[in-house]
């Protein structure tokens, strides 16, 4: 089994910063593409950022210039540095990962974390 656990969420004032972490554990051979998503109440889950195995990143337009995704492949960790936060960034933030598991050859499995709440006050 593989688990993804997000942490680092909380309450912050507009203009503030938070750093989210996502720790992957279990029968992992290698992590491939990783993603950060968010879901606000009443809204669909939306993509925030992606980061490839090699570290290439993509961002949704609404976070470009404010959020930075990074990863530590040795520790199976992925981060989302969030700066200049806005009330519109309030949501539950989720990470997901394409995982090659030990003993499963080249097959990739997609896993999701349970989410961490980010609340930005005005």
N, C-alpha and C positions, 0 to 999 in steps of 0.2 A: 504494500500500500504506500501511497504518497500523500503527504499533507502539506498544505500551504497555509501559513499563519501570518496574517497581517498585524501590524502594530504601529503605534505612533500617532494615531488619530487623537482628536481632542477638540477643545473649544479655543478659538483664537479670534482676536479682533481683526477687522478688515485691515489689510496692509501687512499683516503678520505672516509668519512662516511656520511650516511644519515639515517634518521629514518622516515619511512613511517607510516602513520596512516590510518585506515579505520573505519569510524564511521557509524554504522547502526542505522536507526531510522524508525519510523512508527509503524504499528500494530504488534509489535513483542511480542510473548509470550516467546520464547527462541531461542537463536542462537545455532546451533549445529556445525558441522564441518565448518571450515573456510579455505580458501585457498588464496595463493598469486600466481599470474601468471604474465608472462611478454610476450611482443610481440615486437620484433624489426622489422624495416622496411624490407619487403620481406620475413619475417619468419613467421612460424606458432606460435600461442600462446603456451607457454610452462609452465609447472608447476614449481614453484619455491619452495614452502613450503606449508605444511598443518598443521593445529593445531586442535585437537579434542576439544570437549566440556570440557573434563577434563584436557586439556593442553598438551597432548602428541603431539609431533611434528615429522614431516618427512621433509627431504630436498632433493632437487635435488643434484646430485653429484657436479655440477659445483658451488654450493654455500655453500657446507658443510664447516664448520669451519669459515665462513665469515659472514653469515646471521643468524639472530635469530628471530624467530616468537614468539609472545606472545599475550596474550589477557586479557582483563579486562571484565569479564562477567557482572559485576554490571553496567558497563557503556556502554556495547555493543560496545566495541572498540577492534580492533586487530591491532597489530603493526608488522613492519618488520624492524629490526635493521640491517643495511647493512654496513659492515666494509671492509676495504681493497678493495675498489671498483676498477674495471678494466674497460677499454673501452668496453670490450665485454658485460658488464652489462648494457650498454645503451639500453633502451627500454621504452615502456609504461608499467607500472606496474598496475595490476588490482587485486582487492580482490573479492572473492565471498563467499557466505554463504548459508548454508542450514538453513532455517528459519521455525520454527513453528509459525504460525500466530495466533493471537487471534481470536477465533470463528471458527477455521478450524480443530479442533480436532487434530489428530495425523499426518495429512498430512504435509509433508515438501515441501517447495518451495525453488528453487535455484535462488538467485539474484546475479547480477554483478554490480560493480561500473563502473564509467565512465573512470577510469584510471588516472594515474599521470605520467608525463614524468620524467625519470631519464636519465641524460646525463653525461657521464664520459669522461673527456678529458685526453689525454695522455701527 
